[in-house]
Amino acid sequence: MKLYLDPGHGGNDPGAQGSGLNEKDVTLDIALKLRSILLNNYQDIEIKMSRTTDITKSLSERTNEANSWGADYYLAIHINAGGGSAQGYEDYIYSGLSDTSTSAKYQDIIHAEVMKLNQLKDRGQKKANFHVLRESNMASLLSENGFIDNSHDAALMKQSSWRQNVAQGHANGIASAFNLKRKPADPGTGTLYKVIAGSFQARENADERVAFLSSKGIDSFVTTVTISGQTWYRVQAGAYANRENAEDRLDELKRTGITDAFIIAE
């Protein structure tokens, strides 16, 4: 499938501002992380981004580019602002569409997946007459990932691990909506070795582990798994086709003092 990925604003248009943040910077970081997740993990997906750096680009330029490229889906990443008291996540499809439209079906799936990982209040699935939704020829969604002028939401936005989780949630939704197939990890065995740096029943404990690993220069993110009806929050610190590489990462984790890390083979 062909995904047109549009991090909102950019260049001389900073978007929403607050808490020392610019919307254009947060949206770009999330979108770049999302692109990496999808291209690294899934087959048969092409991604064109409206921007990969801090440039100015009009709304018409964005939709014209997506339309001429023949994208299958248009995903716009945004951050909200609401005067300080409003908070949470919401997403939009074009107001002229029915609740049974293709865009609405994809919205159902992506909304659910993003909410699993973003730690934000759920403000619901909505419709609007936004340019990028109205003028794009393909199914489309615009996500508003928290309020930049709300202290709770902005504190999360400043964390790389949170932006990674938001990207992962969008990636999970897109993969599910479009039935994307994972890349085979190893042509010989097809096995992927995931390094789990801890598994927790409390989300905040998983987030603390991600923050600790980040302080040690190790990238990780939170995934969820349901075991016997109980949700567990796993901190994934790498996935490798080669078992030896996974063992090396496990040793690296142990040197930081983490004793509950383990490898799962899928």
C-alpha positions as semicolon CSV with decimal commas, in nm:
position;residue;x (nm);y (nm);z (nm)
1;M;0,000;0,000;0,000
2;K;0,104;0,361;-0,053
3;L;0,088;0,582;0,254
4;Y;0,110;0,960;0,233
5;L;0,233;1,072;0,574
6;D;0,182;1,438;0,657
7;P;0,341;1,588;0,970
8;G;0,142;1,906;1,022
9;H;0,280;2,260;0,974
10;G;0,654;2,332;0,930
11;G;0,889;2,610;0,826
12;N;0,740;2,953;0,888
13;D;0,424;2,790;1,023
14;P;0,499;2,655;1,373
15;G;0,144;2,536;1,434
16;A;0,023;2,529;1,792
17;Q;0,268;2,653;2,054
18;G;0,293;2,606;2,427
19;S;0,502;2,467;2,711
20;G;0,821;2,554;2,517
21;L;0,713;2,335;2,227
22;N;0,618;2,391;1,863
23;E;0,362;2,163;1,703
24;K;0,570;2,139;1,384
25;D;0,860;1,979;1,572
26;V;0,655;1,724;1,764
27;T;0,457;1,616;1,457
28;L;0,771;1,572;1,249
29;D;0,940;1,357;1,511
30;I;0,635;1,132;1,549
31;A;0,601;1,097;1,172
32;L;0,967;1,010;1,119
33;K;0,944;0,747;1,393
34;L;0,626;0,610;1,234
35;R;0,792;0,586;0,893
36;S;1,084;0,391;1,041
37;I;0,858;0,146;1,222
38;L;0,651;0,070;0,913
39;L;0,939;0,043;0,665
40;N;1,152;-0,168;0,901
41;N;0,880;-0,412;0,999
42;Y;0,629;-0,451;0,716
43;Q;0,624;-0,569;0,357
44;D;0,470;-0,401;0,055
45;I;0,438;-0,050;0,193
46;E;0,562;0,269;0,028
47;I;0,569;0,595;0,221
48;K;0,590;0,949;0,089
49;M;0,614;1,226;0,346
50;S;0,495;1,582;0,292
51;R;0,813;1,690;0,466
52;T;1,108;1,523;0,637
53;T;1,264;1,848;0,759
54;D;1,145;2,186;0,887
55;I;1,017;2,331;0,559
56;T;0,712;2,536;0,464
57;K;0,454;2,355;0,250
58;S;0,100;2,464;0,171
59;L;-0,204;2,245;0,231
60;S;-0,275;2,237;-0,141
61;E;0,079;2,124;-0,218
62;R;0,036;1,838;0,026
63;T;-0,295;1,708;-0,107
64;N;-0,195;1,761;-0,471
65;E;0,120;1,558;-0,409
66;A;-0,073;1,275;-0,242
67;N;-0,331;1,270;-0,519
68;S;-0,081;1,274;-0,806
69;W;0,123;0,999;-0,638
70;G;-0,188;0,783;-0,610
71;A;-0,169;0,723;-0,236
72;D;-0,394;0,461;-0,081
73;Y;-0,415;0,648;0,249
74;Y;-0,351;0,998;0,377
75;L;-0,247;1,030;0,741
76;A;-0,195;1,376;0,891
77;I;-0,023;1,401;1,230
78;H;-0,113;1,705;1,442
79;I;-0,102;1,842;1,797
80;N;-0,390;2,036;1,951
81;A;-0,418;2,355;2,157
82;G;-0,714;2,457;2,368
83;G;-0,637;2,721;2,624
84;G;-0,470;2,503;2,883
85;S;-0,759;2,308;3,031
86;A;-0,841;2,080;2,736
87;Q;-0,644;1,757;2,704
88;G;-0,645;1,425;2,526
89;Y;-0,644;1,253;2,188
90;E;-0,896;1,278;1,905
91;D;-0,896;1,203;1,536
92;Y;-1,096;1,319;1,236
93;I;-1,230;1,200;0,904
94;Y;-1,398;1,427;0,647
95;S;-1,736;1,558;0,761
96;G;-1,901;1,460;0,433
97;L;-1,844;1,088;0,491
98;S;-2,079;0,833;0,645
99;D;-2,002;0,619;0,949
100;T;-1,978;0,317;0,718
101;S;-1,726;0,475;0,478
102;T;-1,383;0,327;0,427
103;S;-1,227;0,622;0,611
104;A;-1,458;0,559;0,906
105;K;-1,369;0,190;0,919
106;Y;-0,998;0,271;0,918
107;Q;-1,058;0,539;1,184
108;D;-1,217;0,280;1,413
109;I;-0,911;0,059;1,390
110;I;-0,641;0,324;1,416
111;H;-0,814;0,512;1,698
112;A;-0,831;0,196;1,911
113;E;-0,464;0,111;1,854
114;V;-0,336;0,464;1,925
115;M;-0,534;0,483;2,249
116;K;-0,368;0,166;2,377
117;L;-0,029;0,336;2,388
118;N;-0,063;0,715;2,416
119;Q;-0,159;0,766;2,784
120;L;-0,404;1,039;2,683
121;K;-0,769;1,103;2,760
122;D;-0,993;0,969;2,481
123;R;-1,179;1,262;2,325
124;G;-1,337;1,039;2,063
125;Q;-1,363;0,993;1,689
126;K;-1,482;1,302;1,507
127;K;-1,548;1,457;1,166
128;A;-1,438;1,793;1,024
129;N;-1,413;1,986;0,699
130;F;-1,032;2,010;0,710
131;H;-0,860;2,074;0,376
132;V;-0,640;1,763;0,384
133;L;-0,943;1,542;0,452
134;R;-1,169;1,712;0,197
135;E;-0,920;1,748;-0,090
136;S;-0,743;1,412;-0,067
137;N;-0,880;1,157;-0,315
138;M;-0,811;0,861;-0,092
139;A;-0,927;0,750;0,253
140;S;-0,775;0,983;0,511
141;L;-0,737;1,058;0,881
142;L;-0,607;1,352;1,083
143;S;-0,495;1,271;1,437
144;E;-0,463;1,530;1,715
145;N;-0,215;1,387;1,963
146;G;-0,270;1,581;2,282
147;F;-0,282;1,950;2,372
148;I;0,047;2,138;2,360
149;D;-0,072;2,400;2,611
150;N;-0,189;2,144;2,869
151;S;0,069;2,061;3,135
152;H;-0,011;1,689;3,145
153;D;-0,006;1,637;2,769
154;A;0,295;1,863;2,709
155;A;0,502;1,677;2,969
156;L;0,445;1,360;2,769
157;M;0,527;1,530;2,438
158;K;0,872;1,619;2,570
159;Q;0,954;1,247;2,615
160;S;1,107;1,066;2,319
161;S;0,964;0,740;2,453
162;W;0,612;0,886;2,439
163;R;0,656;1,006;2,083
164;Q;0,783;0,657;1,996
165;N;0,475;0,501;2,155
166;V;0,242;0,734;1,964
167;A;0,419;0,638;1,642
168;Q;0,392;0,270;1,735
169;G;0,019;0,305;1,801
170;H;-0,037;0,462;1,459
171;A;0,179;0,191;1,299
172;N;-0,018;-0,086;1,469
173;G;-0,340;0,071;1,346
174;I;-0,224;0,106;0,988
175;A;-0,085;-0,247;0,984
176;S;-0,418;-0,382;1,110
177;A;-0,635;-0,167;0,883
178;F;-0,442;-0,261;0,569
179;N;-0,356;-0,619;0,671
180;L;0,014;-0,553;0,630
181;K;0,240;-0,854;0,652
182;R;0,548;-0,842;0,869
183;K;0,884;-0,876;0,702
184;P;1,036;-1,219;0,749
185;A;1,305;-1,180;1,010
186;D;1,530;-1,455;0,885
187;P;1,494;-1,631;0,547
188;G;1,626;-1,946;0,711
189;T;1,400;-1,969;1,016
190;G;1,155;-1,682;0,989
191;T;1,219;-1,620;1,359
192;L;1,239;-1,275;1,515
193;Y;1,413;-1,245;1,850
194;K;1,264;-0,965;2,059
195;V;1,452;-0,838;2,362
196;I;1,212;-0,752;2,644
197;A;1,362;-0,529;2,912
198;G;1,092;-0,601;3,166
199;S;0,721;-0,681;3,172
200;F;0,488;-0,490;3,405
201;Q;0,124;-0,483;3,510
202;A;0,141;-0,108;3,575
203;R;0,194;0,121;3,277
204;E;0,389;0,376;3,483
205;N;0,648;0,111;3,575
206;A;0,705;0,034;3,207
207;D;0,743;0,403;3,130
208;E;0,996;0,439;3,411
209;R;1,197;0,155;3,259
210;V;1,191;0,323;2,915
211;A;1,313;0,648;3,074
212;F;1,590;0,462;3,257
213;L;1,707;0,292;2,938
214;S;1,699;0,624;2,753
215;S;1,931;0,769;3,018
216;K;2,169;0,483;2,934
217;G;2,151;0,554;2,561
218;I;1,931;0,252;2,485
219;D;1,616;0,306;2,276
220;S;1,305;0,116;2,379
221;F;0,928;0,143;2,367
222;V;0,623;-0,006;2,538
223;T;0,408;-0,276;2,381
224;T;0,104;-0,448;2,528
225;V;0,023;-0,817;2,548
226;T;-0,278;-0,991;2,701
227;I;-0,208;-1,306;2,903
228;S;-0,499;-1,490;3,068
229;G;-0,712;-1,179;3,037
230;Q;-0,451;-0,956;3,205
231;T;-0,281;-0,672;3,016
232;W;0,096;-0,659;3,055
233;Y;0,317;-0,371;2,947
234;R;0,638;-0,495;2,792
235;V;0,941;-0,278;2,730
236;Q;1,093;-0,384;2,398
237;A;1,459;-0,291;2,353
238;G;1,530;-0,445;2,016
239;A;1,424;-0,710;1,767
240;Y;1,676;-0,917;1,574
241;A;1,679;-1,185;1,307
242;N;2,001;-1,318;1,456
243;R;1,986;-1,478;1,801
244;E;2,343;-1,374;1,881
245;N;2,259;-1,006;1,829
246;A;1,965;-1,043;2,065
247;E;2,192;-1,205;2,324
248;D;2,436;-0,914;2,290
249;R;2,156;-0,667;2,361
250;L;2,046;-0,879;2,658
251;D;2,399;-0,863;2,798
252;E;2,399;-0,486;2,747
253;L;2,078;-0,459;2,949
254;K;2,221;-0,672;3,228
255;R;2,522;-0,441;3,251
256;T;2,285;-0,154;3,333
257;G;2,157;-0,353;3,630
258;I;1,837;-0,487;3,472
259;T;1,786;-0,845;3,588
260;D;1,439;-0,919;3,453
261;A;1,515;-0,888;3,080
262;F;1,447;-1,182;2,850
263;I;1,421;-1,285;2,484
264;I;1,109;-1,405;2,309
265;A;1,120;-1,579;1,971
266;E;0,837;-1,518;1,725
